[in-house]
Amino acid sequence: MADFGIALGIPRAPFFDLLDADVQRTVEEAIAVLAKMTKGAKDVSLPSTGNLSLNAEAYAYHEESFTHGAGRYQIPTRRSLQSSANSKAADYVRSRWKLELIRRTIDDAFTDFDAVVLPTRRHTPRTVDASIQREETDKPRNPELENTGQFDVYGIPAISIPCGFTSAGLPVGLMIAGPRFSEARVLALAHAYERATEWHNRRPPLKPDMPVPPLAVTEDRDS
């Protein structure tokens, strides 16, 4: 395996909180592979993005369509847009200030490591029918535990690559990210991981004549 001469950071809190067991297993195995290809991996921390709300931007984008056709939106999205319509300008401005500060200073977090590695999503994927059931009910749900949103806030290069499968055969993603302008390093590390593993070569057994099973009502794990 190639030695990239870079140090990896593992930001366990909050990105590893409440991981599904299969996600924990596959991601830790991927980290072990990457650690052998680099100068090693250690636990690190990244700036918090809590108390940062820019939902007013989403409402501004959807305002015309939402005003004339709120019923066409899925219930969780509709609820979020309705609450965003009442956002205060001062709260939005303060969030913008915090966003700009985080993006100006995010590189300072990468002081003694060069890239971070973490799960793309903390839960295993839902089936299509379970997703539809979740979106069509007005029952309050727990928030989705994805890790991508915080890296949108940071404004730094990141990539998600396959790193394994759950016991049910569903894919698990690994995210690699680095400070600003480190696109080449992030892509090179992702490419090296794919060369060292075979996960990206796995394909579902799809054929043009394959029958499509009807959507079934399934039990949502958040019920």
DACOR-V773539 format. One record per residue. RES is the residue in one letter. SS is DSSP state (~ for helix, > for strand, _ for the rest). NEAR is the number of other ideal C-beta (glycine too) atoms within 10 Angstrom. Layout:
res = <RES RES>
ss = <SS SS>
near = <NEAR NEAR>
This chain:
res = <M A D F G I A L G I P R A P F F D L L D A D V Q R T V E E A I A V L A K M T K G A K D V S L P S T G N L S L N A E A Y A Y H E E S F T H G A G R Y Q I P T R R S L Q S S A N S K A A D Y V R S R W K L E L I R R T I D D A F T D F D A V V L P T R R H T P R T V D A S I Q R E E T D K P R N P E L E N T G Q F D V Y G I P A I S I P C G F T S A G L P V G L M I A G P R F S E A R V L A L A H A Y E R A T E W H N R R P P L K P D M P V P P L A V T E D R D S>
ss = <_ _ _ _ _ _ _ > > > _ ~ ~ ~ ~ _ _ _ _ _ ~ ~ ~ ~ ~ ~ ~ ~ ~ ~ ~ ~ ~ ~ ~ ~ ~ _ _ _ > > > _ _ _ _ _ _ _ _ _ _ _ ~ ~ ~ ~ ~ ~ ~ ~ ~ ~ ~ ~ ~ ~ ~ ~ ~ ~ _ _ ~ ~ ~ ~ ~ ~ ~ ~ ~ ~ _ _ _ _ ~ ~ ~ ~ ~ ~ ~ ~ ~ ~ ~ ~ ~ ~ ~ ~ ~ ~ ~ ~ ~ _ _ _ _ _ > > > > > _ > _ _ _ _ _ _ ~ ~ ~ ~ ~ ~ ~ ~ _ _ _ _ _ _ _ _ _ _ > _ ~ ~ ~ ~ ~ ~ ~ _ _ _ > > > > > > > > _ _ _ _ _ > > > > > > > > _ _ _ _ ~ ~ ~ ~ ~ ~ ~ ~ ~ ~ ~ ~ ~ ~ _ _ ~ ~ ~ _ _ _ _ _ _ _ _ _ _ _ _ _ _ _ _ _ _ _ _ _ _>
near = <12 11 10 17 8 18 17 22 23 19 19 13 11 16 22 18 9 10 19 17 10 17 24 14 15 23 25 15 14 24 17 10 16 25 16 12 18 22 14 12 19 12 11 18 11 21 15 12 16 9 9 15 15 15 16 19 14 15 17 13 11 19 13 9 12 20 10 8 10 13 7 10 17 13 15 17 15 16 13 16 20 13 12 20 15 8 18 9 8 8 14 17 11 14 18 14 10 18 16 11 11 19 14 11 11 18 15 9 18 20 8 8 22 19 25 24 23 23 25 23 19 20 17 19 14 17 14 12 15 19 14 15 18 19 13 10 15 9 9 8 14 9 6 13 16 15 20 13 11 21 21 10 17 22 13 23 19 22 17 17 18 20 27 19 15 16 9 9 8 12 17 24 23 26 23 24 24 24 19 14 10 20 13 10 17 21 14 15 25 20 12 18 22 15 12 14 17 9 18 13 8 11 6 7 5 6 6 4 4 9 6 5 8 6 13 10 9 15 8 16 12 14 11>
